Amino acid sequence: MHEMSIALSIVEAVDAKARQEGAGMISSIDLLIGKLAGIEPESLKFCFSAAAKGTLAEDAELVIVEPEGIGECGECGMRFPVTFYYAECPSCRSLRIKIVSGKEFLIQSMIIEEKGE
């Protein structure tokens, strides 16, 4: 389950940044995880709760936005929904498809609380 290593990396990154900012705790973390990123959001949430124990993110709410996969045809330029990296253009049947959305994985933001709040 690679979600545990991802959760540990998220906790490490946000905990370090929050400490740098003098925070007492992290109350929320917003993630962007595309449907084609290969990460199971529910597994990540489960792993996050274990990974965050004893850190500033221990009680943080994990908010995940999951953009759909979008492909763009290299022949006709049509954009269309995709559920896998290999797809066929529904318009011209070309296989020259570039994934333009759905692979994202990033920490968008976090809400921190000052010490003593």
N, C-alpha and C positions, 0 to 999 in steps of 0.2 A: 504494500500500500504506500505509494509515493506521496499521498496526501499528508502523511505525518511529517515527512521532511519538508514539504511545502509549508505546513503549519508552523514548524519550528523556525523556518526562515522568516516568515511573516512576523512571528512573535519577536524574534531577534531584531528585526529592522524597526518595528514600531516601538519596542521597548527602548532601544538605543536612542531613537529620535525623541521620544517623550522625556527620557532622562536628560538629554541635552537641553531640552526646553524647560527643565525644572518642574515637570509634571508630577503630581501625586498619584495619578491613575489615568488609564485610558478608558473612556466610557463607550466608544464606538469606533469601528473600523469599517470603511467602505471599500469593497473589492470589486473589480471588473474582471469577470472570468467568462470568456467567450465559450459558446457551446462546442467549439472545435478544439479547445485548449487541452483536452484530455484530463481534466480535473473534475472529479465528482463533488459538487458543492456540499452535499449532505455528509459525505465522508470527511471533507475538509473541516466542516463545522464540528464534527465529533472529535477529530484529531486536535483542532484548535483548542477546545476546552481542556484537553489534557496538556497540551504544549504550553498553555498560558499560565498554568498553576504556578504561584509564587512570583509572578511578574506583574508589572504595572497593567498588563492587559488581562489579568485574571478574570475580571468581571465585565470585560468589553463585549458589546453586542457586535456580532459579525454580520454585516449587511452585504449581500452579494447580488450584483446585477449581472445577468447573463445575456449578452447580445447574441442574436441568431447568426448562423453562418451565411455569408453572402459571397457568391462567386461572380466574377466578371469574365465574359467571353473575350478571348483574345482575337477572335475573328470579327464578330459583329458588335461587340461592346455591350451586349445585353447584360444586365445585372439580375440575379435570381437567387432564391434561397437554396442553400446546400446543407446537407447533413453529414457530408464526408469530404475529404480532401480531393477525391477524384470524382468528377461529375461531367455530365454532357450538357451542352447548351440546349435548352428546350426550343430555341428558335432555329439555329442553324446546324445543330448536332455536332459542333466542334468539341474536341476534347482539350483545347487550349484554354483552360480555365484558371484564373488567378483568384485565390481567396483574398477578399478585401475586408472581411469582417468575420469575427467569430473565433479568432485565435488569441485574442487579447488576454493578458493576465497582468494586472497591476493593482497596487495599493493606491486607490484614488485619494483617500483622505482619512483622517482620524480625528476624533474629538478627545481632547485631553482636559483633565481637571487639575487645577493648581493644588499644591499641598495645602491641606487645611480647609478645602471647600466642602 
